[in-house]
Amino acid sequence: MANDFGYLEKTLEVYRRIETEQQANIEKAGGMMADAVAADQLIHVYGGGGHTTLVMGEMFFRAGGLANINPIMETGLSVFNQALKYLELERCVNYGAHIMRYYKLQKDELLIIFHNIGINAATIDAALEAKKAGVKIVAVSSSHWQQEMPPEHFIRHPSGKNLFDLADVCIDDYNPVGDCAVSVPGFETPIAPNSNLVDFYIAHRLEIECVKQCVARGIEPPVWRSANAPGGDEFNAKYVAKYSPRVKAL
């Protein structure tokens, strides 16, 4: 049998820890998402830079996913920009604030911010701007990075704030500093990050919780069917008509 040096078990261990230690936070965040559905509001999702932006794609226009997701897509921060360029931009003060202002989030709307590090400028400025507008924030990030990175480290936002300082609900993804889960004997550099696997898991757990709470309230949640399955386009047409004027990425 191939040796994965504990990668599978370490990833499953994080999933299990989330289920035991973060369940209450997931339920609270899922309730806020259900509130947004009930109020016919969009659920805004933002990734604060690099690979954390991928979770927006996982939640947006996805079979079995919520149709009222508004991904705050910023190519400059994403892996679809040149790597060294997005690295600079996610450290650029006020860049995240400008992105939030462009999307014009309104008071009492919901914003889910993913960033496993949770200290960089593009994340903190976005959260500060959202709070200024009266937006509710669910943060998915790692307490390890926020607590263990030196206060004076250059990637920190000038305010010194952590993402969890600014959120209404905090969901810990337990990502270790350095992001990698495996050390191969005889090789010094750690490998095999799993933060995206964990954050994707949390994203789908939030969707499950939202749908569960909507059904319990007697509310039909707007959920996409696969566009590639028979009848998918026909079923989704009502959501396309409803949300395409409101969701910039549709």
Solvent accessible surface area in square Angstrom, and as a share of the most:
residue,aa,sasa,rsa
1,M,244,1.09
2,A,97,0.75
3,N,105,0.54
4,D,68,0.35
5,F,80,0.33
6,G,27,0.26
7,Y,58,0.22
8,L,113,0.56
9,E,91,0.41
10,K,86,0.36
11,T,8,0.05
12,L,58,0.29
13,E,104,0.47
14,V,26,0.15
15,Y,45,0.17
16,R,127,0.46
17,R,99,0.36
18,I,0,0.00
19,E,58,0.26
20,T,109,0.63
21,E,93,0.42
22,Q,15,0.07
23,Q,47,0.21
24,A,75,0.58
25,N,47,0.24
26,I,0,0.00
27,E,72,0.32
28,K,123,0.52
29,A,0,0.00
30,G,0,0.00
31,G,11,0.11
32,M,29,0.13
33,M,0,0.00
34,A,0,0.00
35,D,66,0.34
36,A,2,0.02
37,V,18,0.10
38,A,57,0.44
39,A,61,0.47
40,D,70,0.36
41,Q,47,0.21
42,L,14,0.07
43,I,0,0.00
44,H,7,0.03
45,V,0,0.00
46,Y,0,0.00
47,G,1,0.01
48,G,0,0.00
49,G,3,0.03
50,G,6,0.05
51,H,104,0.47
52,T,10,0.06
53,T,8,0.05
54,L,57,0.28
55,V,1,0.00
56,M,4,0.02
57,G,37,0.36
58,E,27,0.12
59,M,0,0.00
60,F,30,0.12
61,F,96,0.40
62,R,107,0.39
63,A,53,0.41
64,G,52,0.50
65,G,2,0.02
66,L,1,0.01
67,A,2,0.02
68,N,1,0.01
69,I,1,0.00
70,N,5,0.03
71,P,1,0.01
72,I,1,0.00
73,M,80,0.36
74,E,49,0.22
75,T,88,0.51
76,G,10,0.10
77,L,1,0.01
78,S,11,0.07
79,V,43,0.25
80,F,161,0.67
81,N,22,0.11
82,Q,118,0.53
83,A,63,0.49
84,L,142,0.71
85,K,101,0.43
86,Y,28,0.11
87,L,59,0.29
88,E,115,0.51
89,L,44,0.22
90,E,20,0.09
91,R,83,0.30
92,C,58,0.35
93,V,68,0.39
94,N,81,0.42
95,Y,48,0.18
96,G,0,0.00
97,A,8,0.06
98,H,105,0.47
99,I,11,0.06
100,M,7,0.03
101,R,112,0.41
102,Y,133,0.51
103,Y,29,0.11
104,K,146,0.62
105,L,14,0.07
106,Q,104,0.46
107,K,143,0.61
108,D,66,0.34
109,E,27,0.12
110,L,3,0.02
111,L,0,0.00
112,I,0,0.00
113,I,0,0.00
114,F,0,0.00
115,H,5,0.02
116,N,11,0.06
117,I,35,0.18
118,G,0,0.00
119,I,0,0.00
120,N,4,0.02
121,A,3,0.02
122,A,0,0.00
123,T,0,0.00
124,I,0,0.00
125,D,9,0.05
126,A,0,0.00
127,A,0,0.00
128,L,57,0.28
129,E,22,0.10
130,A,2,0.02
131,K,92,0.39
132,K,156,0.66
133,A,45,0.35
134,G,29,0.28
135,V,8,0.04
136,K,75,0.32
137,I,0,0.00
138,V,0,0.00
139,A,0,0.00
140,V,0,0.00
141,S,0,0.00
142,S,0,0.00
143,S,21,0.14
144,H,56,0.25
145,W,25,0.09
146,Q,6,0.03
147,Q,141,0.63
148,E,105,0.47
149,M,20,0.09
150,P,57,0.36
151,P,115,0.72
152,E,141,0.63
153,H,55,0.24
154,F,146,0.61
155,I,19,0.09
156,R,30,0.11
157,H,16,0.07
158,P,101,0.63
159,S,58,0.38
160,G,40,0.38
161,K,84,0.35
162,N,29,0.15
163,L,0,0.00
164,F,43,0.18
165,D,89,0.46
166,L,10,0.05
167,A,20,0.15
168,D,79,0.41
169,V,5,0.03
170,C,38,0.23
171,I,0,0.00
172,D,15,0.08
173,D,2,0.01
174,Y,19,0.07
175,N,5,0.02
176,P,59,0.37
177,V,67,0.38
178,G,48,0.46
179,D,35,0.18
180,C,40,0.24
181,A,19,0.14
182,V,5,0.03
183,S,77,0.49
184,V,40,0.23
185,P,108,0.68
186,G,95,0.91
187,F,117,0.49
188,E,171,0.77
189,T,81,0.47
190,P,68,0.43
191,I,73,0.37
192,A,30,0.23
193,P,75,0.47
194,N,10,0.05
195,S,10,0.07
196,N,37,0.19
197,L,83,0.41
198,V,4,0.02
199,D,2,0.01
200,F,52,0.21
201,Y,62,0.24
202,I,0,0.00
203,A,0,0.00
204,H,61,0.27
205,R,33,0.12
206,L,0,0.00
207,E,10,0.05
208,I,100,0.51
209,E,5,0.02
210,C,0,0.00
211,V,45,0.26
212,K,109,0.46
213,Q,38,0.17
214,C,0,0.00
215,V,97,0.56
216,A,88,0.68
217,R,109,0.40
218,G,71,0.68
219,I,47,0.24
220,E,133,0.60
221,P,16,0.10
222,P,10,0.07
223,V,36,0.20
224,W,6,0.02
225,R,142,0.52
226,S,39,0.25
227,A,44,0.34
228,N,150,0.77
229,A,46,0.36
230,P,139,0.88
231,G,43,0.42
232,G,2,0.02
233,D,91,0.47
234,E,130,0.58
235,F,51,0.21
236,N,6,0.03
237,A,55,0.42
238,K,103,0.44
239,Y,19,0.07
240,V,61,0.35
241,A,73,0.56
242,K,92,0.39
243,Y,5,0.02
244,S,49,0.32
245,P,108,0.68
246,R,88,0.32
247,V,1,0.01
248,K,116,0.49
249,A,44,0.34
250,L,71,0.35
